[in-house]
């Protein structure tokens, strides 16, 4: 809903409130019906009593008219969606100077950067941090997997298999830095041990909970097999493991272990370069960005203790597991 639509909606609510008050409805009940506060209803009523029905109309806008027509604004949005590379810039980042240049080149209209900022805000655009995406992605293969392979796996689940998505991640003594409050102009400093030592964590998530294990160093084939055995012992049912095409997942020893289970474990691989389909990816995002941001570990033992505590706490929150599945958009 743009600014004009919001003003129209507010005017409609004010008029509706006025009709209810004239009908003798109490202010508290009017506030409940129109979805506002009692103080707002009281203020609207005072305005109506002082200025009549005209006082309930939405305010008129003053100032300069927009330099671009509605058609030009639509064309601008279309060009922005095509991308900065297509417009001749070196990268895909849209900055105010670049958009200002684009407007001047296409519409022969010169705007200041603050004017460009206000225009973009009015058109529903905002400054956002872009996410990375591999050029090697095959969007058609990803759509096919979601449309065909994933529904087939849900049928397998109804046949007695428990679906478990698996993924690995790394934690280091260097903190995942997030924003924090500090005096203006004084950049806060996090002091930590600069070490290349790493703690690895592997996790598997089912529809109702997730499981994890921590390891020092890199996760290799023995650790993956050990985790699969732990899942079998904990869940106690046939498993359908869904994971990416990491070399360790496709190793000979892993396949030999799976074959030795005589059907107790089945494997399915995600499309290449599609981590967003794995709910476990969002476990890592929550752990690093919400549970442990700015955490400066003294050593790997301290890091492992804190990570294990947060992961166990996350395990007990079923709403989090639901949120991870929603983010993967598999339903």
NUDRENZA-567923 format. One record per residue (C-alpha): x, y, z; residue in three letters; chain. Coordinates in nm, 3 decimals. Example, Ala and Ser with C-alpha at 12.3 -4.5 7.8 and 13.67 -1.06 7.14 Angstrom:
[site [1.230 -0.450 0.780] 'ala' 'A'] [site [1.367 -0.106 0.714] 'ser' 'A'] 
END
This chain:
[site [0.000 0.000 0.000] 'unk' 'A'] [site [0.153 0.333 -0.112] 'unk' 'A'] [site [0.130 0.667 0.070] 'unk' 'A'] [site [-0.179 0.786 -0.118] 'unk' 'A'] [site [-0.365 0.462 -0.052] 'unk' 'A'] [site [-0.280 0.486 0.319] 'unk' 'A'] [site [-0.424 0.839 0.331] 'unk' 'A'] [site [-0.742 0.721 0.159] 'unk' 'A'] [site [-0.776 0.432 0.403] 'unk' 'A'] [site [-0.728 0.663 0.704] 'unk' 'A'] [site [-0.996 0.899 0.573] 'unk' 'A'] [site [-1.236 0.606 0.530] 'unk' 'A'] [site [-1.173 0.495 0.889] 'unk' 'A'] [site [-1.226 0.846 1.024] 'unk' 'A'] [site [-1.559 0.876 0.844] 'unk' 'A'] [site [-1.664 0.530 0.962] 'unk' 'A'] [site [-1.576 0.625 1.320] 'unk' 'A'] [site [-1.779 0.946 1.289] 'unk' 'A'] [site [-2.088 0.753 1.175] 'unk' 'A'] [site [-2.054 0.512 1.466] 'unk' 'A'] [site [-2.022 0.797 1.716] 'unk' 'A'] [site [-2.330 0.967 1.573] 'unk' 'A'] [site [-2.514 0.637 1.622] 'unk' 'A'] [site [-2.428 0.648 1.992] 'unk' 'A'] [site [-2.152 0.385 1.998] 'unk' 'A'] [site [-1.900 0.434 2.279] 'unk' 'A'] [site [-1.552 0.555 2.183] 'unk' 'A'] [site [-1.382 0.240 2.310] 'unk' 'A'] [site [-1.608 0.022 2.096] 'unk' 'A'] [site [-1.555 0.251 1.794] 'unk' 'A'] [site [-1.179 0.216 1.837] 'unk' 'A'] [site [-1.211 -0.161 1.841] 'unk' 'A'] [site [-1.425 -0.171 1.529] 'unk' 'A'] [site [-1.208 0.057 1.316] 'unk' 'A'] [site [-0.879 -0.085 1.446] 'unk' 'A'] [site [-0.728 0.213 1.622] 'unk' 'A'] [site [-0.684 0.357 1.972] 'unk' 'A'] [site [-0.943 0.534 2.183] 'unk' 'A'] [site [-0.728 0.848 2.191] 'unk' 'A'] [site [-0.730 0.860 1.809] 'unk' 'A'] [site [-1.109 0.830 1.801] 'unk' 'A'] [site [-1.133 1.110 2.057] 'unk' 'A'] [site [-0.901 1.330 1.850] 'unk' 'A'] [site [-1.099 1.263 1.532] 'unk' 'A'] [site [-1.423 1.356 1.710] 'unk' 'A'] [site [-1.278 1.686 1.833] 'unk' 'A'] [site [-1.165 1.769 1.481] 'unk' 'A'] [site [-1.512 1.691 1.342] 'unk' 'A'] [site [-1.683 1.904 1.604] 'unk' 'A'] [site [-1.451 2.196 1.531] 'unk' 'A'] [site [-1.431 2.172 1.152] 'unk' 'A'] [site [-1.720 1.955 1.042] 'unk' 'A'] [site [-1.693 1.679 0.782] 'unk' 'A'] [site [-1.418 1.868 0.598] 'unk' 'A'] [site [-1.185 1.809 0.892] 'unk' 'A'] [site [-1.204 1.433 0.832] 'unk' 'A'] [site [-1.076 1.451 0.474] 'unk' 'A'] [site [-0.721 1.351 0.395] 'unk' 'A'] [site [-0.478 1.645 0.383] 'unk' 'A'] [site [-0.377 1.798 0.053] 'unk' 'A'] [site [-0.017 1.770 -0.052] 'unk' 'A'] [site [0.187 2.079 -0.111] 'unk' 'A'] [site [0.527 2.125 -0.271] 'unk' 'A'] [site [0.670 2.057 -0.613] 'unk' 'A'] [site [0.498 1.801 -0.834] 'unk' 'A'] [site [0.693 1.488 -0.918] 'unk' 'A'] [site [0.941 1.547 -1.202] 'unk' 'A'] [site [0.870 1.208 -1.359] 'unk' 'A'] [site [0.530 1.108 -1.493] 'unk' 'A'] [site [0.358 0.786 -1.387] 'unk' 'A'] [site [0.460 0.625 -1.717] 'unk' 'A'] [site [0.821 0.731 -1.668] 'unk' 'A'] [site [0.818 0.595 -1.313] 'unk' 'A'] [site [0.693 0.259 -1.442] 'unk' 'A'] [site [0.968 0.257 -1.705] 'unk' 'A'] [site [1.227 0.345 -1.441] 'unk' 'A'] [site [1.118 0.055 -1.221] 'unk' 'A'] [site [1.134 -0.181 -1.519] 'unk' 'A'] [site [1.490 -0.067 -1.595] 'unk' 'A'] [site [1.596 -0.106 -1.233] 'unk' 'A'] [site [1.461 -0.462 -1.225] 'unk' 'A'] [site [1.655 -0.553 -1.540] 'unk' 'A'] [site [1.973 -0.470 -1.351] 'unk' 'A'] [site [2.264 -0.229 -1.339] 'unk' 'A'] [site [2.481 -0.444 -1.566] 'unk' 'A'] [site [2.225 -0.417 -1.845] 'unk' 'A'] [site [2.233 -0.039 -1.801] 'unk' 'A'] [site [2.607 -0.034 -1.868] 'unk' 'A'] [site [2.747 -0.024 -1.514] 'unk' 'A'] [site [3.034 -0.241 -1.392] 'unk' 'A'] [site [2.838 -0.429 -1.121] 'unk' 'A'] [site [2.477 -0.511 -1.035] 'unk' 'A'] [site [2.466 -0.266 -0.743] 'unk' 'A'] [site [2.216 0.016 -0.776] 'unk' 'A'] [site [2.343 0.329 -0.598] 'unk' 'A'] [site [2.187 0.675 -0.587] 'unk' 'A'] [site [2.449 0.823 -0.826] 'unk' 'A'] [site [2.388 0.541 -1.074] 'unk' 'A'] [site [2.010 0.576 -1.060] 'unk' 'A'] [site [2.047 0.952 -1.093] 'unk' 'A'] [site [2.258 0.898 -1.407] 'unk' 'A'] [site [2.004 0.650 -1.545] 'unk' 'A'] [site [1.718 0.899 -1.496] 'unk' 'A'] [site [1.914 1.175 -1.666] 'unk' 'A'] [site [2.010 0.953 -1.961] 'unk' 'A'] [site [1.663 0.808 -2.023] 'unk' 'A'] [site [1.434 1.096 -1.932] 'unk' 'A'] [site [1.657 1.406 -1.960] 'unk' 'A'] [site [1.561 1.496 -1.603] 'unk' 'A'] [site [1.827 1.606 -1.355] 'unk' 'A'] [site [1.756 1.514 -0.993] 'unk' 'A'] [site [1.962 1.553 -0.679] 'unk' 'A'] [site [2.052 1.239 -0.487] 'unk' 'A'] [site [1.809 1.327 -0.202] 'unk' 'A'] [site [1.535 1.365 -0.467] 'unk' 'A'] [site [1.623 1.024 -0.611] 'unk' 'A'] [site [1.607 0.875 -0.260] 'unk' 'A'] [site [1.260 1.024 -0.199] 'unk' 'A'] [site [1.141 0.906 -0.541] 'unk' 'A'] [site [1.255 0.551 -0.477] 'unk' 'A'] [site [1.089 0.548 -0.134] 'unk' 'A'] [site [0.763 0.669 -0.290] 'unk' 'A'] [site [0.787 0.389 -0.548] 'unk' 'A'] [site [0.823 0.125 -0.275] 'unk' 'A'] [site [1.199 0.068 -0.296] 'unk' 'A'] [site [1.443 0.065 -0.005] 'unk' 'A'] [site [1.814 0.013 0.065] 'unk' 'A'] [site [1.884 -0.356 0.120] 'unk' 'A'] [site [2.187 -0.581 0.162] 'unk' 'A'] [site [2.207 -0.817 -0.138] 'unk' 'A'] [site [2.258 -1.189 -0.095] 'unk' 'A'] [site [2.510 -1.389 -0.296] 'unk' 'A'] [site [2.414 -1.645 -0.555] 'unk' 'A'] [site [2.631 -1.877 -0.763] 'unk' 'A'] [site [2.642 -1.814 -1.137] 'unk' 'A'] [site [2.638 -2.192 -1.191] 'unk' 'A'] [site [2.283 -2.226 -1.057] 'unk' 'A'] [site [2.041 -2.407 -1.283] 'unk' 'A'] [site [1.704 -2.248 -1.207] 'unk' 'A'] [site [1.518 -2.496 -1.426] 'unk' 'A'] [site [1.670 -2.790 -1.237] 'unk' 'A'] [site [1.577 -2.630 -0.906] 'unk' 'A'] [site [1.216 -2.575 -1.015] 'unk' 'A'] [site [1.198 -2.933 -1.143] 'unk' 'A'] [site [1.329 -3.072 -0.814] 'unk' 'A'] [site [1.073 -2.875 -0.614] 'unk' 'A'] [site [0.788 -2.971 -0.846] 'unk' 'A'] [site [0.870 -3.339 -0.899] 'unk' 'A'] [site [1.141 -3.482 -0.677] 'unk' 'A'] [site [1.033 -3.319 -0.349] 'unk' 'A'] [site [0.663 -3.429 -0.370] 'unk' 'A'] [site [0.787 -3.783 -0.442] 'unk' 'A'] [site [0.997 -3.773 -0.127] 'unk' 'A'] [site [0.697 -3.667 0.080] 'unk' 'A'] [site [0.519 -3.980 -0.049] 'unk' 'A'] [site [0.820 -4.183 0.069] 'unk' 'A'] [site [0.774 -4.029 0.412] 'unk' 'A'] [site [0.415 -4.153 0.422] 'unk' 'A'] [site [0.551 -4.500 0.351] 'unk' 'A'] [site [0.738 -4.503 0.679] 'unk' 'A'] [site [1.058 -4.310 0.620] 'unk' 'A'] [site [1.157 -4.008 0.827] 'unk' 'A'] [site [1.286 -3.724 0.610] 'unk' 'A'] [site [1.603 -3.565 0.748] 'unk' 'A'] [site [1.786 -3.279 0.577] 'unk' 'A'] [site [2.158 -3.269 0.664] 'unk' 'A'] [site [2.420 -2.998 0.630] 'unk' 'A'] [site [2.755 -2.897 0.780] 'unk' 'A'] [site [2.898 -2.563 0.885] 'unk' 'A'] [site [3.207 -2.422 1.053] 'unk' 'A'] [site [3.261 -2.200 1.355] 'unk' 'A'] [site [3.583 -2.019 1.437] 'unk' 'A'] [site [3.719 -1.812 1.723] 'unk' 'A'] [site [3.670 -1.505 1.509] 'unk' 'A'] [site [3.322 -1.373 1.591] 'unk' 'A'] [site [3.037 -1.329 1.349] 'unk' 'A'] [site [3.009 -0.953 1.375] 'unk' 'A'] [site [2.666 -0.792 1.394] 'unk' 'A'] [site [2.553 -0.436 1.450] 'unk' 'A'] [site [2.566 -0.287 1.798] 'unk' 'A'] [site [2.505 0.049 1.962] 'unk' 'A'] [site [2.802 0.281 2.016] 'unk' 'A'] [site [2.870 0.656 2.043] 'unk' 'A'] [site [2.836 0.830 1.709] 'unk' 'A'] [site [3.168 0.840 1.526] 'unk' 'A'] [site [3.334 0.579 1.751] 'unk' 'A'] [site [3.348 0.240 1.582] 'unk' 'A'] [site [3.328 -0.038 1.846] 'unk' 'A'] [site [3.616 -0.286 1.848] 'unk' 'A'] [site [3.579 -0.658 1.923] 'unk' 'A'] [site [3.902 -0.814 2.047] 'unk' 'A'] [site [3.940 -1.182 1.967] 'unk' 'A'] [site [4.205 -1.447 1.905] 'unk' 'A'] [site [4.302 -1.447 1.539] 'unk' 'A'] [site [4.325 -1.820 1.478] 'unk' 'A'] [site [4.267 -2.045 1.180] 'unk' 'A'] [site [4.149 -2.329 1.406] 'unk' 'A'] [site [3.793 -2.432 1.332] 'unk' 'A'] [site [3.508 -2.609 1.502] 'unk' 'A'] [site [3.273 -2.798 1.271] 'unk' 'A'] [site [2.909 -2.882 1.333] 'unk' 'A'] [site [2.680 -3.119 1.143] 'unk' 'A'] [site [2.304 -3.109 1.186] 'unk' 'A'] [site [2.000 -3.292 1.058] 'unk' 'A'] [site [1.647 -3.156 1.074] 'unk' 'A'] [site [1.324 -3.354 1.053] 'unk' 'A'] [site [0.972 -3.213 1.046] 'unk' 'A'] [site [0.959 -3.175 1.424] 'unk' 'A'] [site [1.314 -3.136 1.559] 'unk' 'A'] [site [1.681 -3.122 1.468] 'unk' 'A'] [site [1.992 -3.312 1.577] 'unk' 'A'] [site [2.355 -3.202 1.583] 'unk' 'A'] [site [2.712 -3.299 1.669] 'unk' 'A'] [site [3.026 -3.089 1.709] 'unk' 'A'] [site [3.369 -3.189 1.583] 'unk' 'A'] [site [3.712 -3.033 1.601] 'unk' 'A'] [site [3.856 -2.958 1.258] 'unk' 'A'] [site [3.693 -3.048 0.928] 'unk' 'A'] [site [3.408 -3.296 0.896] 'unk' 'A'] [site [3.515 -3.592 0.685] 'unk' 'A'] [site [3.367 -3.929 0.589] 'unk' 'A'] [site [3.408 -4.098 0.932] 'unk' 'A'] [site [3.224 -3.813 1.104] 'unk' 'A'] [site [2.941 -3.825 0.848] 'unk' 'A'] [site [2.900 -4.201 0.896] 'unk' 'A'] [site [2.909 -4.159 1.273] 'unk' 'A'] [site [2.633 -3.898 1.251] 'unk' 'A'] [site [2.419 -4.124 1.031] 'unk' 'A'] [site [2.456 -4.402 1.288] 'unk' 'A'] [site [2.356 -4.163 1.566] 'unk' 'A'] [site [2.046 -4.056 1.371] 'unk' 'A'] [site [1.943 -4.419 1.321] 'unk' 'A'] [site [1.986 -4.497 1.689] 'unk' 'A'] [site [1.799 -4.184 1.801] 'unk' 'A'] [site [1.508 -4.188 1.556] 'unk' 'A'] [site [1.472 -4.566 1.533] 'unk' 'A'] [site [1.298 -4.569 1.193] 'unk' 'A'] [site [1.389 -4.584 0.827] 'unk' 'A'] [site [1.550 -4.261 0.709] 'unk' 'A'] [site [1.542 -4.058 0.391] 'unk' 'A'] [site [1.853 -3.837 0.397] 'unk' 'A'] [site [1.845 -3.525 0.179] 'unk' 'A'] [site [2.166 -3.326 0.143] 'unk' 'A'] [site [2.383 -3.139 -0.104] 'unk' 'A'] [site [2.639 -3.282 -0.345] 'unk' 'A'] [site [2.941 -3.226 -0.122] 'unk' 'A'] [site [3.220 -3.472 -0.204] 'unk' 'A'] [site [3.204 -3.633 0.140] 'unk' 'A'] [site [2.832 -3.707 0.089] 'unk' 'A'] [site [2.911 -3.888 -0.237] 'unk' 'A'] [site [3.213 -4.076 -0.106] 'unk' 'A'] [site [3.254 -4.450 -0.157] 'unk' 'A'] [site [3.258 -4.523 0.216] 'unk' 'A'] [site [2.931 -4.336 0.274] 'unk' 'A'] [site [2.761 -4.531 -0.005] 'unk' 'A'] [site [2.899 -4.857 0.129] 'unk' 'A'] [site [2.758 -4.773 0.472] 'unk' 'A'] [site [2.417 -4.691 0.322] 'unk' 'A'] [site [2.409 -5.015 0.122] 'unk' 'A'] [site [2.500 -5.212 0.435] 'unk' 'A'] [site [2.184 -5.083 0.605] 'unk' 'A'] [site [1.970 -5.285 0.360] 'unk' 'A'] [site [1.718 -5.014 0.287] 'unk' 'A'] [site [1.715 -4.851 0.631] 'unk' 'A'] [site [1.869 -4.538 0.476] 'unk' 'A'] [site [1.783 -4.384 0.139] 'unk' 'A'] [site [1.965 -4.086 -0.011] 'unk' 'A'] [site [1.845 -3.790 -0.215] 'unk' 'A'] [site [2.062 -3.507 -0.343] 'unk' 'A'] [site [1.959 -3.144 -0.369] 'unk' 'A'] [site [2.010 -2.952 -0.695] 'unk' 'A'] [site [2.352 -2.793 -0.726] 'unk' 'A'] [site [2.402 -2.444 -0.580] 'unk' 'A'] [site [2.062 -2.436 -0.410] 'unk' 'A'] [site [2.138 -2.408 -0.036] 'unk' 'A'] [site [1.812 -2.219 0.025] 'unk' 'A'] [site [1.621 -2.548 -0.018] 'unk' 'A'] [site [1.787 -2.699 0.290] 'unk' 'A'] [site [1.619 -2.602 0.622] 'unk' 'A'] [site [1.948 -2.668 0.804] 'unk' 'A'] [site [2.097 -2.359 0.634] 'unk' 'A'] [site [1.863 -2.147 0.845] 'unk' 'A'] [site [1.982 -2.318 1.163] 'unk' 'A'] [site [2.329 -2.183 1.086] 'unk' 'A'] [site [2.193 -1.840 1.007] 'unk' 'A'] [site [2.004 -1.821 1.336] 'unk' 'A'] [site [2.298 -1.956 1.536] 'unk' 'A'] [site [2.550 -1.711 1.395] 'unk' 'A'] [site [2.338 -1.399 1.348] 'unk' 'A'] [site [2.095 -1.423 1.643] 'unk' 'A'] [site [2.232 -1.661 1.906] 'unk' 'A'] [site [2.606 -1.590 1.888] 'unk' 'A'] [site [2.671 -1.254 1.719] 'unk' 'A'] [site [2.976 -1.063 1.847] 'unk' 'A'] [site [3.073 -1.359 2.070] 'unk' 'A'] [site [3.448 -1.358 2.129] 'unk' 'A'] [site [3.562 -1.705 2.236] 'unk' 'A'] [site [3.874 -1.751 2.450] 'unk' 'A'] [site [3.956 -2.078 2.274] 'unk' 'A'] [site [3.787 -2.364 2.085] 'unk' 'A'] [site [3.667 -2.521 2.412] 'unk' 'A'] [site [3.490 -2.201 2.507] 'unk' 'A'] [site [3.342 -2.176 2.156] 'unk' 'A'] [site [3.221 -2.538 2.165] 'unk' 'A'] [site [3.059 -2.493 2.506] 'unk' 'A'] [site [2.870 -2.182 2.394] 'unk' 'A'] [site [2.765 -2.325 2.058] 'unk' 'A'] [site [2.644 -2.652 2.217] 'unk' 'A'] [site [2.440 -2.458 2.472] 'unk' 'A'] [site [2.271 -2.244 2.210] 'unk' 'A'] [site [2.200 -2.540 1.981] 'unk' 'A'] [site [2.043 -2.735 2.267] 'unk' 'A'] [site [1.832 -2.434 2.355] 'unk' 'A'] [site [1.722 -2.408 1.991] 'unk' 'A'] [site [1.631 -2.778 1.990] 'unk' 'A'] [site [1.372 -2.716 2.262] 'unk' 'A'] [site [1.195 -2.447 2.059] 'unk' 'A'] [site [0.962 -2.621 1.816] 'unk' 'A'] [site [0.860 -2.284 1.669] 'unk' 'A'] [site [1.216 -2.238 1.546] 'unk' 'A'] [site [1.211 -2.569 1.358] 'unk' 'A'] [site [0.884 -2.464 1.193] 'unk' 'A'] [site [1.042 -2.132 1.098] 'unk' 'A'] [site [1.340 -2.308 0.937] 'unk' 'A'] [site [1.104 -2.515 0.721] 'unk' 'A'] [site [0.901 -2.207 0.623] 'unk' 'A'] [site [1.218 -2.028 0.515] 'unk' 'A'] [site [1.309 -2.320 0.289] 'unk' 'A'] [site [0.968 -2.272 0.118] 'unk' 'A'] [site [0.915 -2.642 0.055] 'unk' 'A'] [site [0.545 -2.628 0.147] 'unk' 'A'] 
END
